[in-house]
Amino acid sequence: MMRTTAAVREFTGDPVPDEVLFRILDRARFAPSGGNQQGWHVTVLRDRERRRHLADLCSATWTRYVAEQVAGHRAYGVIDPAPPDVEVPDEPTPNPFLDHIEDVPVVLVVTVDLATLAVLDRDLDRWSIVGGASIYPFVHNLLLAARDEGLGGVMTTFLAASEPEVAPVLGLPDGHAIAAMVGIGRPVHQATTLRRNPVASFTTIDTVDGDPFTG
Ligand SMILES: Cc1cc2nc3c(=O)[nH]c(=O)nc-3n(C[C@H](O)[C@H](O)[C@H](O)COP(=O)(O)O)c2cc1C
């Protein structure tokens, strides 16, 4: 299943019945989290206007993302980030998911209660990575469970960039953060094989610069 759970951004008009969505959530909840704190919350976004509002906020971020990439940067990177004055077009950059957000069968926003997180790298002098590890296994489980139902989906994070504007729209309490917006439905194109680097390119023995582990 992991070889074929692709990011799906275009969906047929087939609805996803509530009982199927419930099953997906009911399986995803077995995700691990630090201290088993399960700090996730899922908002099922049904209201079309609210969806459009959030998609428009994402669209501005997506437009900047593409502009940073076109200018030769790792978009929204933290190491050597693009300068704030990178040239961003006035017109929004098309995006298959955001442009049709009203028609996506299921749109979920996953948020997390920050008070549940144990962030073991919080005191290091670099960007933290550990906090997200208590929420993204849950988000990925949603995609795996959707795949198991013959559906597809995509995890997106562009909504997080607009958290202050999104908070009143969603009623997001203080101390909670946006982790992802997820679309789920029947894929227009079924994924075949995903392009990923081979094991030996990222696995080494004893030290990070050790010999490649080739099995
Ligand atoms: C943390 C994370 C953030 C992502 N954010 C976005 C996003 O904002 N928009 C989007 O279209 N896809 C997003 N994706 C999907 C990735 O682009 C996708 O997983 C990757 O390109 C591999 O695609 P594939 O599985 O179809 O090969 C995100 C994926 C992850 C894991």
The ligand as a Tripos MOL2 file, in Angstrom:
@<TRIPOS>MOLECULE
LIG
   31    33     1     0     0
SMALL
NO_CHARGES

@<TRIPOS>ATOM
      1 C1          4.4870   17.6250    5.2610 C.3       1 LIG1
      2 C2          3.8980   17.6200    3.8710 C.ar      1 LIG1
      3 C3          3.4050   18.8060    3.3470 C.ar      1 LIG1
      4 C4          2.8310   18.8410    2.0850 C.ar      1 LIG1
      5 N1          2.2760   20.0050    1.6410 N.ar      1 LIG1
      6 C5          1.6700   20.0120    0.4470 C.ar      1 LIG1
      7 C6          0.9940   21.1890    0.0180 C.ar      1 LIG1
      8 O1          0.9470   22.2090    0.7260 O.2       1 LIG1
      9 N2          0.3940   21.1550   -1.1910 N.ar      1 LIG1
     10 C7          0.3960   20.0340   -1.9690 C.ar      1 LIG1
     11 O2         -0.1890   20.0600   -3.0630 O.2       1 LIG1
     12 N3          1.0150   18.9020   -1.5870 N.ar      1 LIG1
     13 C8          1.6330   18.8680   -0.3960 C.ar      1 LIG1
     14 N4          2.2340   17.7150    0.0390 N.ar      1 LIG1
     15 C9          2.2430   16.5130   -0.8280 C.3       1 LIG1
     16 C10         3.6230   16.2920   -1.4440 C.3       1 LIG1
     17 O3          3.8220   17.2190   -2.4850 O.3       1 LIG1
     18 C11         3.7000   14.8470   -1.9350 C.3       1 LIG1
     19 O4          3.6110   13.9920   -0.8200 O.3       1 LIG1
     20 C12         5.0050   14.5600   -2.6560 C.3       1 LIG1
     21 O5          5.1860   15.4110   -3.7650 O.3       1 LIG1
     22 C13         5.0500   13.1220   -3.1500 C.3       1 LIG1
     23 O6          3.9970   12.9300   -4.0650 O.3       1 LIG1
     24 P1          3.6380   11.4590   -4.6060 P.3       1 LIG1
     25 O7          3.3380   10.6190   -3.4090 O.co2     1 LIG1
     26 O8          2.4250   11.6300   -5.4840 O.co2     1 LIG1
     27 O9          4.8300   10.9560   -5.3500 O.co2     1 LIG1
     28 C14         2.8050   17.6600    1.2920 C.ar      1 LIG1
     29 C15         3.3080   16.4730    1.8190 C.ar      1 LIG1
     30 C16         3.8390   16.4400    3.1050 C.ar      1 LIG1
     31 C17         4.3390   15.1250    3.6690 C.3       1 LIG1
@<TRIPOS>BOND
     1     1     2 1
     2     2     3 ar
     3     2    30 ar
     4     3     4 ar
     5     4     5 ar
     6     4    28 ar
     7     5     6 ar
     8     6     7 ar
     9     6    13 1
    10     7     8 2
    11     7     9 ar
    12     9    10 ar
    13    10    11 2
    14    10    12 ar
    15    12    13 ar
    16    13    14 ar
    17    14    15 1
    18    14    28 ar
    19    15    16 1
    20    16    17 1
    21    16    18 1
    22    18    19 1
    23    18    20 1
    24    20    21 1
    25    20    22 1
    26    22    23 1
    27    23    24 1
    28    24    25 2
    29    24    26 1
    30    24    27 1
    31    28    29 ar
    32    29    30 ar
    33    30    31 1
@<TRIPOS>SUBSTRUCTURE
     1 LIG1         1 GROUP 0 **** ****
